[in-house]
Amino acid sequence: MTNDIYGPFPGSPGPFFPDSSWLHALTEGQRARYEELGTNLDVVERRIADACAAAGRARDEVRLVVVTKTYPAEDTALLAALGVTDVAENRDQDAAPKAEQCRNLPLTWHFVGQLQTNKVRSVVRYTNHVHSVDRLRLVGSLSAAVLKSERPELGCLVQVALDKDVSIGGSAARGESEHRAGVAPADVAELADAIADTPGLRLDGVMTVAPLSGPLAGDPARAFDRLAEIATAVRAAHPAATMVSAGMSGDLEQAIAAGATHVRVGTAVLGVRSPLR
């Protein structure tokens, strides 16, 4: 298996990384990319550790999820060799073949993009957690696909759209807002209950992206504090739903300060993304 940039794919088939001998088989380009990713990971890990220390939290309370969208499977293999255990994708058409190429890697896969029901059957084949559950119809589709596939329970997070929070002046109007990803905070409890009560699914927690509009736009610290309030309410009803997925390359510190358990970092590890095709 090859790639135009990196040459032979360093991760398949066979057991992965039993020793350092595989490093000697890397091309010059692969080795340079491996070192670049390692340097970037070191910087991100230091940011996470410093943010945890500032918040009075243990480092192991926060899991790094590297968002690998738009980057090739070769990068995913190199990340695994560097110790990354969790990766995320947001488009099934990119994620499905990548997950297949990396099927032998010791990775946990997270789906973080808006999920259409016609993609559900594919997504449940490879993902461990879906962070973007935002409607009841999707809950039903995910359940049906999981049960048909006979796979283990699928972890689900309620995606919260903080720009729809009417309690702080968010939009409640129909139209543009209803088509944006995420459920209004007022509807989180209903959706969480539905996930928890649906066969094949496991309610893991909540997720948000710092809003670009509304009263919390440009204020990620306040946005993540609001998510923390919502997460606390969800855990009161569902104690096992402990995941709080929040924070990206530019605002992971604020997310950790507010109690995030998973930060989704892409650019800070992999570099500036090429435009999606």
N, C-alpha and C positions, 0 to 999 in steps of 0.2 A: 504494500500500500504506500503510495507516494503523495507528495504535495509539491506544488510548483515552487514554493519558497524553501521548504525545509527538507525535501528529499524523503528517505525512508521513514515511515511512521515508527517511532521508537517504542510503542507500547503493545504490540499484538503480533502473534498470539503468545500464550504461555504465562507462567507465573511472573508477577511484576516485581522488579527491583529487589531480587533476593540478595544482591550485593552491588558493588559499584562498577562491575565489569561492563554493564550496558553503556556507561558514560563514554567508554572508548570507541563505541560504535557510532556515536553521534557525528553528524557532519559538522563542518565549521559553523554553518549557519544555525544549526540546532544548538550547538554548545553556546554560541553567543546569546541566543534567545533564552536558554536555560539560565545563564548568568544574569541576564537582564531581569527575568521574572523573579529570580531569587533575591536580587537587590531590591526590587519593588516590594516583594513580600516582606522583607525585613523592615522596610519603612512602615508599611501598613501594620505589621505586628507591633512595632514600637508605639504607633499611634493608639492602637487598641489597648495595649498594656498601660500606657500613660493615662488614657481616658478612664480605664477601670480603676487605677490607683486614685485618680482625682475624685471619682465617685464613691470610693470606699468599697469597691467590689473586687472579688477575686477574678483573675484573668480567665479562669476556666468557666466563668458564668456567661461568657460571650463567645459565640461561634462565628468564625469568618466563613461566609459563603461567597466564593468568587464567581462573579457573573461573567460567563465566557461567551456571551452572544457576540456574533460577527467574527469570532476568532476560530481558527481551525482546530480539529481534534488533536493535532500534534501539540498545540499549546496545552490542551487539557491533560495530555499524557505527561508533559513536562511539569505541569503544576502538581500532578499526583506524585511524581518523583521528588518534588520539593516538599512534600508532606501535606499538601492540601487535601482535605477529605470531603469537602462540600462544594459543589458547583451548581450554577443556575443558568437557565436558558429562558427566553421569553417568546420564542416562536417555534412551533412544533416542526415546521418544515426544515428548520436548521437543527433543532435539537434531536429529532428522531435518528437521523443518520449518524450524528456525532455520538449519541449514546450507544448506538450499535457498534461503532468503531471502537469505543472505549468500554465495551461490555465487561471486560476482564479486569478493569482497573478497580481498586478498592475505593469507590466514590459513592457518595450520597447525592442524588440528583433532585434539584428543586426547580419547579416550574413557576416563574414569577410574572409572566405576561398575561394579558387579557386572553381568556380561553373561550373559544367558540365551541359550541356543543358538537359540531362535526369533526372536531379534532380530539375529542375526549378519548375515543377508543385507542388512538395512537399514543396519547400522552400517558395513559395509565400503564402502558407496557414498560416504561422506563423510569418514571419519576417516583420519588419517595414522598415528596411533599408538594402540594399545590398551594401556593401562597395567595392566589388570586380568585378565591371563591366569592362571588358577589351577587348571586341570585339563586332563587329556589330551583329554577329549571336546571341550572348547572349542577346542583346537588343531586337531583334525580338522575341526570345523565352520567355523572361520575359513579354513582352507586351501581347503576345497571352495567356499566363497563367493567367495574371491578369485580362484580359478582360473576359476570360471564367469563372473565379471564381467570377466575379462581386464584388470583394473586392475593397476597396478604392485604390487610387493611391499608387504605391510602390516607396519609396524613393531610388534613385540610386546614387552611387558615382563612379567616374572614378578612377580605380586603376592605379596609375602612377608607372612605373618601372624606377627608376632613373638610374639604371645601363645600360639602353638603351638610355641614353641622349647623342647623338652624339655631341651636342654643347659643352660638356665638356670632350669629349674623351670616351664616353660610347660605347658599342658594337652595331654595326649596322649589323653585319653579321648574315645571316640566319643559322639555325641549333639550337644549344643549347639555345641561347638567346630567340628565338621566342617561345619556349615552356615554358619559365618562366612566371609566372603570372604578369600581368600588361601591360599597353600600353606605348609605347615610348612617351616622352614628345611632340615630334613633331606631334603626332597623337591625342593628348588629345582634341583639339578643335573640330575635326571632330566627335569624339565619344560623346563629350558633346552635340554638336548640335543634334546628332541623338537621344540621350536620351530625350532631351528637346522637340523634335518634334514627339515623339512616344506616341501614346495613352496608357493610363494606367500607364505611368511612370512619375516620377518627378525628375528632376536633382537637387540633393542636394548639390553636391560639389565634392571634390577630396580626395583620400586616398593614402598613401604610407607606405611602410615599409623601414626603413633605410637599404640601400643596403649592401650586403655582398661581392660584387665584384665591379670592376670599380673604377673610380677616387674618388668617394664619400664614398667608403667603409671605415669603421672605423671613419668616421667624421659625426656623426648624425646632428650636428649643421649646417654644410654646406648643408647637404642633405635636411634638413627641410627648410632652407632658400630658396633652389631651389624650393621646393614644394610651398612655399609661393608665389614665382613669378608666378608659373603656376596657382595657385588658384586665384591670382589677375587677370590674363588674362581671366580665365573662368568667374569670376564675372563681368568683363567688358561687356561680351556678355550676361550673364545670371545673373542679379543682385540677384536673389533669391537663387542662389547656394552658400550658405555661409558656408557650413560644410567643415572643414579641419580636416580629421581624420589622426592623426599621433602620434607617440610616444607610447612606451610600458613601461614595468617595469623598464628597464635599461636606458631609454633616454627620459622620459616624460618631464623633465625640459627643454631640448633643444627644444623639440617640442612646448612647451608652449611659450618659448621665441620667436619662429618663427611664432606664431599665430595660433597654433592648437586650434580647438574648441572642439574636442573630442579626448581623450587619451584612448587607449585600454590596460588595465592593467590586467594581469592574475596572474603570479607567485607571485608578491608582495602582492596580496590579498589572494590567495588560497593556495600558497605554490608550491614547486617544483612538476612538473607534472610527473605522471607515464607514461611509454612509450605507444604510441598509438598501439592498437591491429589491 
